[in-house]
Amino acid sequence: MRYLVSVDWQQIIALTIVAATAGIFAWRKFRPRRSPFGRAGHCGCAGGSQPVDKSSIVFHARKGERPQVIMKMK
């Protein structure tokens, strides 16, 4: 309690900002993550609810080789 009596308003504001930032970082680290694809499946595929598109894009890269992007249109 002696510490709180000797602290001025600027230190209280600074400690509040630090505590809020630590709380936000902890909440972002431990919250359940959403799928970045925004679809029902974990892989981003539509499943049976939407029509299947026959085209696809394949990214191929290996260490030391030139990266390739292959578009297959069917």
Number of C-alpha atoms within 10 A of each C-alpha: 5 6 6 9 7 9 10 9 9 9 12 12 11 11 12 12 12 12 12 12 12 12 12 11 11 11 11 11 10 8 8 8 8 8 12 9 11 12 12 12 11 12 12 12 13 15 12 7 7 8 8 10 9 8 9 10 10 10 9 11 11 8 6 6 8 8 11 11 10 11 11 10 9 7
